[in-house]
Amino acid sequence: MLDELRLRVRLEDGSLWATVEQLPGVFATGDTVDELRESLREAIALYLAEPGEEPPAITLGELDLRLDTTAEIRLQHA
């Protein structure tokens, strides 16, 4: 299971937008960093969910945010 994810974060039309390099098709948006983190948590959990199962409980570590760069975030499994 993944322990650290690389994100591509950018500002687009006043909102934060992030894609997860290791998880194709996973993206998240938010008007604030907190909203972006929650959206990322939900998107990653859905990606990791087994078919027909509830998404796993995950916790994201601190988001080191620098726009238009690659950021890293720690993924903790519950």
Buried (B, 14 or more C-beta within 10 A) or exposed (E): EEEEBEBBBEEEEEEBBBBBEEBEEBBBBBEEEEBBBBBBBEBBBEBBEEEEEEBBEBEBBEBEBEEEEEBEBBBEEE
